[in-house]
Amino acid sequence: MIKRKNKSEDATGQRYTKGTFAIQAVMTVIGIAFLLPILIVFNYSFKTKRELYLTSALTLPSSLQMENYRKAFDKLNLSTTFFNTLLYTALSVAILAILCSITAWAIARCKTKFFKFCYIYFIIGILIPYQALFLPIYIIGYNFHLTNTRYGIIFMYVATGISFGVFLMTSFMSTVPLELEEAARIDGCSVFRTYFSVVLPLLRPAMATLIIMQSFQIWNDYLLASLYVSKKDLKTLTVVIQSLFSSQTSDYTTAMAAIVISVLPIAILFLSLQKYFIKGMTVGAVKG
């Protein structure tokens, strides 16, 4: 006799309870709440100035104003500012990924007091927001002639992000089996080959998590970029976009188009590394 499928079961036979439906409903509402501002910005980027003030946020534009995107490129010099932001983000994240992974490997494998002190030192760095250190950061940068230079702002992004990176990578490093490294050494691998051939491939989820989180932070940073860079040809996207929201002038449709352009690279990066990002965030949640 064929058993009738329960209505509360899906195609795979998994049973849904009232609590599951409630959680799904709540998460759907939260997802819509997070998605709504993005849709509003995207909608505004295709509107005219008249439609911006006379229509509601969710009203579709009468026609797609691609002129807003052309004005964003011309008015904000996005070809230069986009390159600057991409350069600062890519180099800073690459340096952070290398330094944090190597440092975390040393801390996780060396149990001496010195390395324990180093770990605590990096933890303390997380507790202090870098916004509170703007004055000493600027003084150091000014004295070492790092202000208004590309390598200066990259150095500052690395300095302000290394504490969190070491903490994240050290937490993940504790899940990497030590036996694999011992087997590699028995086979004659040097320290460098053991790290690059055995350890580093196992760190891909943590590396992806670090890359995504630091890329979000650096790409969208405004405070440090505005503090360290004043030359027009060195400014970032967030700094030039903010100029459209000043008290003297406002061009919201052009600003919305520029925001859409600035979001695309980070969205592509997240979608590309999403699988590793989720794995890196959930590591250690389930034992065994």
C-alpha positions in Angstrom: 0.0 0.0 0.0 1.3 3.4 -0.9 1.6 5.8 2.0 0.0 9.1 1.4 2.4 12.0 1.7 1.8 14.4 4.5 0.9 17.9 3.4 3.5 19.3 5.7 6.3 17.4 3.9 8.2 18.8 0.9 9.5 16.8 -2.2 12.4 15.3 -0.2 10.1 14.0 2.6 11.3 16.6 5.1 8.6 17.5 7.6 7.8 21.1 8.2 6.5 22.3 11.5 4.6 25.4 12.5 7.8 26.8 14.0 9.7 26.2 10.7 7.0 28.1 8.8 7.1 30.9 11.3 10.9 31.2 11.0 10.7 31.2 7.2 8.1 34.0 7.3 10.1 36.1 9.7 13.3 35.6 7.6 11.3 36.5 4.4 10.2 39.8 6.0 13.7 40.6 7.2 15.1 39.8 3.7 12.6 42.2 2.1 13.4 44.9 4.6 17.1 44.6 3.7 16.4 44.4 0.0 14.0 47.4 -0.1 16.7 50.2 0.3 18.7 48.6 -2.5 15.7 48.5 -4.9 14.9 52.2 -4.0 18.5 53.3 -4.8 18.4 51.3 -8.1 15.0 52.8 -8.9 16.1 56.4 -8.2 19.2 56.0 -10.4 17.0 55.8 -13.5 14.7 58.7 -12.5 14.7 62.4 -13.5 15.1 65.1 -10.9 11.4 65.9 -11.2 10.3 62.3 -10.7 12.7 62.1 -7.7 10.7 64.8 -5.8 7.2 64.3 -7.1 6.9 60.5 -7.1 7.2 57.9 -4.4 10.3 55.8 -3.8 8.7 52.7 -5.3 7.2 54.3 -8.3 8.8 53.2 -11.5 10.4 55.9 -13.7 8.5 56.9 -16.9 11.7 56.1 -18.9 15.2 54.8 -18.0 17.5 57.8 -17.6 20.8 56.3 -18.6 22.0 59.9 -18.7 22.4 59.7 -14.9 25.2 57.1 -15.3 27.0 59.2 -17.9 26.8 62.2 -15.7 28.2 60.1 -12.8 31.2 59.1 -14.8 31.9 62.6 -16.0 31.0 64.7 -12.9 32.7 62.4 -10.4 35.6 61.3 -12.7 34.7 57.7 -11.9 37.3 56.3 -14.2 40.0 57.6 -11.8 38.3 57.2 -8.5 37.1 53.7 -9.4 40.7 52.7 -10.2 41.9 54.2 -7.0 39.4 52.4 -4.9 40.1 49.1 -6.7 43.8 49.5 -6.3 43.6 50.4 -2.5 41.2 47.5 -1.9 43.0 44.8 -3.9 46.5 45.5 -2.6 45.4 46.0 1.0 43.4 42.8 1.1 46.2 40.8 -0.7 48.7 42.0 1.9 46.3 41.3 4.8 45.6 37.8 3.5 49.3 36.9 3.4 50.3 38.5 6.6 47.3 37.4 8.7 47.6 33.7 7.5 51.3 33.5 8.2 51.0 35.2 11.6 48.0 33.0 12.5 50.0 29.9 11.6 52.9 30.9 13.8 50.6 31.7 16.7 48.5 28.5 16.4 51.6 26.2 16.2 54.0 27.9 18.6 52.8 27.7 22.2 55.4 29.9 23.8 54.6 32.9 25.9 55.8 35.3 23.3 53.3 34.1 20.7 50.5 34.0 23.3 51.3 37.6 24.1 51.2 38.4 20.4 47.7 36.9 20.1 46.5 38.9 23.1 48.1 42.0 21.5 46.1 41.5 18.3 42.9 40.9 20.3 43.3 44.2 22.1 43.6 45.8 18.7 40.1 44.6 17.9 38.7 46.2 21.0 39.9 49.7 20.1 38.1 51.2 17.1 40.4 52.7 14.6 38.2 55.8 14.5 39.5 56.6 18.0 43.0 56.5 16.7 42.6 59.0 13.9 44.8 61.7 15.5 47.9 59.5 16.2 47.4 57.7 12.8 47.5 61.1 11.0 50.4 62.3 13.0 52.4 59.1 12.2 51.5 59.3 8.6 52.3 63.0 8.3 55.7 62.6 10.0 56.6 59.7 7.7 55.3 61.5 4.6 52.6 58.9 4.0 49.7 61.3 3.6 48.4 61.9 0.0 50.3 58.8 -1.2 48.9 55.6 -2.5 51.2 53.4 -0.5 50.4 55.4 2.6 46.7 54.8 2.6 47.3 51.1 1.7 49.7 50.8 4.7 47.0 52.4 7.0 44.3 50.0 5.8 46.7 47.0 6.5 47.5 48.4 9.9 43.9 48.9 10.9 42.7 45.5 9.6 45.4 43.2 10.7 44.1 42.6 14.2 40.8 41.2 13.1 42.4 39.2 10.3 44.8 37.5 12.7 42.0 36.7 15.1 39.9 35.2 12.3 42.7 33.2 10.8 43.9 31.9 14.2 40.5 30.7 15.1 40.3 28.8 11.8 43.9 27.5 12.1 43.0 25.6 15.2 40.8 23.3 13.1 43.6 22.4 10.7 45.0 18.9 11.6 48.6 19.1 12.8 49.2 15.6 11.6 49.2 16.8 8.0 52.0 19.2 8.6 54.0 16.5 10.5 53.5 14.1 7.6 54.8 16.8 5.2 57.9 17.3 7.3 58.6 13.6 7.4 58.4 13.5 3.6 61.1 16.2 3.5 59.0 19.4 3.0 60.6 22.6 4.1 58.7 25.1 6.3 57.8 27.2 3.3 56.6 24.3 1.2 54.6 22.9 4.1 52.8 26.2 4.4 52.1 26.8 0.7 51.4 23.2 -0.3 49.6 21.9 2.8 48.4 24.6 5.1 47.4 27.4 2.6 45.0 25.2 0.5 43.1 24.3 3.7 42.7 27.9 4.6 40.5 28.8 1.6 37.2 29.2 3.5 38.9 31.5 6.1 40.8 33.4 3.4 37.5 34.0 1.5 35.8 35.2 4.7 38.7 37.6 5.4 38.8 38.8 1.8 35.1 39.6 1.7 34.9 41.3 5.0 38.0 43.4 4.6 37.0 44.3 1.0 33.6 45.5 2.3 35.4 47.6 4.9 38.0 49.1 2.7 35.9 49.6 -0.4 33.2 51.5 1.6 35.5 53.3 3.9 35.0 57.1 4.0 36.7 58.3 7.2 40.2 57.1 6.7 40.2 57.9 3.0 39.0 61.4 3.6 41.6 61.9 6.4 44.6 60.6 4.5 43.9 61.8 0.9 43.1 65.3 -0.2 44.5 65.2 -3.7 41.7 65.0 -6.3 43.5 62.3 -8.4 43.9 60.0 -5.3 40.4 60.1 -3.9 38.1 57.1 -3.6 34.5 56.5 -4.7 32.9 57.1 -1.3 34.7 60.4 -0.9 33.6 61.8 -4.3 30.0 60.4 -4.0 29.7 62.2 -0.6 30.3 65.5 -2.4 26.9 65.2 -4.1 25.2 65.3 -0.7 26.7 68.6 0.5 24.6 71.4 1.9 25.5 73.7 -1.0 24.5 71.4 -3.8 22.7 68.1 -4.3 22.3 65.8 -7.3 20.7 62.8 -5.9 19.9 61.0 -9.2 23.6 61.2 -10.2 24.6 60.1 -6.7 22.3 57.1 -6.8 23.8 56.1 -10.2 27.3 56.4 -8.8 26.2 54.2 -5.8 24.9 51.5 -8.1 28.2 51.5 -10.0 30.2 51.3 -6.7 28.2 48.4 -5.4 28.7 46.1 -8.4 32.3 45.0 -7.8 31.6 44.1 -4.2 28.4 42.2 -5.1 30.3 40.2 -7.8 33.1 39.4 -5.3 30.6 38.2 -2.7 28.7 36.0 -5.2 32.0 34.5 -6.4 33.2 33.6 -2.9 29.9 33.0 -1.2 30.4 29.2 -0.9 33.7 29.6 0.9 32.4 32.6 3.0 29.5 30.6 4.5 31.9 27.7 5.2 34.4 30.0 6.9 31.7 31.7 9.0 30.3 28.4 10.3 33.5 26.6 10.9 33.7 25.1 14.4 29.9 25.3 14.8 29.5 21.6 14.5 32.1 19.2 16.0 33.3 16.1 14.2 
